[in-house]
Amino acid sequence: MIKPRILKKGDTIGVIATSDPITEDSIEEINKSVKLIEKLGLKVKFGKHAYGNPLRLWRDSKT
């Protein structure tokens, strides 16, 4: 089993994709979470798919 190293101050956490897109309604909650992570000394980086979920749009178009 491969075990990742322990996170330390200055490391970056990447948000690749969320289960739902980040919208105006959720941005306040997202910002609170980012601030909490940054208080721990970590950095947060959002990937291009964090702001929208193309698979969700595809799934919704099939129904």
Secondary structure, 3 states (H helix, E strand, C coil): CCCCCCCCCCCEEEECCCCCCCCCCCHHHHHHHHHHHHHCCCEEEECHHHHCCHHHHHHHHHC
